[in-house]
Amino acid sequence: MRLRGLMVGAVTAALVLPLAACGGSDSGNSGSNPPVATSAAFEDGTTMKKLADAGTVKVGTKFDQPLFGLKGLDGKPVGFDVEIAKIIAAKLGISADKIEWTETPSKVREEVIEQGKVDFVVATYTINDARKQRVSFAGPYYEAGQDLMVKKDNSAITGPDSLKAANAKVCSVTGSTPSENIKKYIDPANLVLFDVYSKCADALRTGQVDVVTTDNVILLGLVDASKGEFKLVGKPFTKEPYGIGIKKADTKFCEFIHETLEEAAGNGGYEKAWKDTAGTVAPNTPKLPTLATCA
Ligand code: GLU
């Protein structure tokens, strides 16, 4: 599948990186390395202090979503979410090579945060009230919208309202907001669920489903990786504000992440994170949205 084309790209990058290291780069990591805070000092008892003292952080992200979180063959994920995580880690005094990445498919995100298996999650993770019962969110750091992806030659599907008439089989992911939202537009028997979106893309390719639905920016990455096989319908019909998932009620950590995001928006780090990743395909560089109140 085409996704592998991108992964091969990541390998090529990995092969090139050691040469770059001769020029002074201090890491063989994929992607960028935001400047690491050298004098990070935090209040005792805070998550920031604990992580800064440990010198390492466990981050949950996606491994199969081009542009946001895609694991290359060098074992390191790349994408906008990955860059946001690196910016937060750097502010804690932790360099990118000290981040332990864990794959967090949509369904497991709350549970890995609750169980302390990760310190935070940056994984195309929509902030909503149901999830806020179990975890807290910093952000939003981006706003996506649910959309549809079809094969290039499909002209019958023009938006969610066209799905019923076409009797379309629609693929999404368990535990995701799109898998819930789409139910009002289709017969439940036509909803196919997998654990990750790359499996939906495979099912679209083989004709087992007619449509993949999730956030527009995730679909954009899959369209790009398909090299002309798929297209985006391009009419977002929900709002999906992305948050950084943290332990419930860790207000100080949330406030720290907000300061970090504001700083990155001010010093060009946020814009660079976008341009280096999703911005290679998505035309418009976003502005950091207004951050919610930490609670
Ligand atoms: N943003 C949506 C969600 O959090 C869809 C993307 C995903 O499944 O990661 O459920």
Residues whose N, C-alpha, C, O or C-beta is under 5 A from the ligand:
A	BS01	LIG	S106 A123 T124 Y125 T126 G175 S176 T177 P178 D215 E240
